[in-house]
Amino acid sequence: MKIMLRRYRNFIRGVSVNKTGKTGVILTTSSFLTLFIFELARLAGIVTNSYVGLVTYMLFPGVFIAGLLLIPVGWRQYCRERNKKTKELLAETF
């Protein structure tokens, strides 16, 4: 279990090497969690407003995809800053 947790932490550190990557990780994680909570609230009958569906199914997936796109952009910026190829940086980071 400890090995798995360590690998997960190393992966998150490797993906979020600069502000762009960290922003992508934060956007992706927060939008997924918020989408999940809103969907549970809708299924439980707590939220019945029809505009919540608009936000839930249009806004949060868009933010999720934008976060996913920011992660490789941040990695590419990191590669350019270091003047190294991805293979070299992966071997160095992980």
C-alpha positions, 0 to 999 in steps of 0.5 A: 500500500505504501509503495502504491501511495508513493508512486501516486505522489511521484506521478502527481509531482511529475505531472505538475512540474510548473504552474501550468501543470498544477493548474491543470491538475487542480482544474481536472480534480476539482471539476470531477469532484464537483460534477460527482457531488452535483450528480449525487445531489441530483440523484438524491433529489436534493437539487431539482433546478433544471439549470443545475443540469446545464452547469453540471453537464456543460460547464464541468466537463468543459473545465475537466477537458481544459484541465486535461489539456493544460497538463501536457502543455505544462510538461512541454513547457518544462521540457523546453525550459530544461532543454531535454527530451521527454525520455530524459526527464521521465528517467530523471523524475521517476 
